Amino acid sequence: MWVQARVIDGKHLKSMNRWYNKQVSTIKENKPTGFWSNKLAAITEKRNRQMRFGY
């Protein structure tokens, strides 16, 4: 089985990660430590999918 190498734009991935961190920071603002919500779960899933597939 052959594995195909792909070129990934690191700037775009960094940008997506910054967006995610900013969203999490905004939602968790003034909340207790360990706070989690459905909204956080949704954006985390979205980010993980984007990072996994590189777009």
Phi, psi and omega in degrees: 000132181261143176253125179273132176277142178234144175270128183243135178283104182295330180295320180293318178296320179296320179297316179297321180293322176297317178301314180300311181298323179294318179296314180299317180299316180296315182292321184278356182301130179061029177248158179292158178301137180086006180298138177213147180216172178296325179297316177297320179298318182295314182288332176292316177299317179299313181297317181297320177296315181297319180292322181296319184263353172075031174216000000 
